[in-house]
Amino acid sequence: MMLVIEIIDDHCKRAGYSGRELFDFIVGKGFKGYLPKPWPRALKPVAAYDPGYFDNIIFLKGYGN
């Protein structure tokens, strides 16, 4: 299963949660986060949310995990 999400703190805060909370929630559901850079090479694993990062985060579950 794959989710591609752009997590932006300002948008999350308007919805009542932080970007970190959303990231941790998705990881808590068994997904692993990856940054799509440097494309087209391998995905870069990411273990924690960085509020300064502004791009998509790819979450994979059941794919080489």
Buried (B, 14 or more C-beta within 10 A) or exposed (E): EEBEBEBBBEEBEEEEEBBBBBBBEBBEEEBBBBBEEEEEEEBEEBEEBEBEBEEBBBBBBEEEE
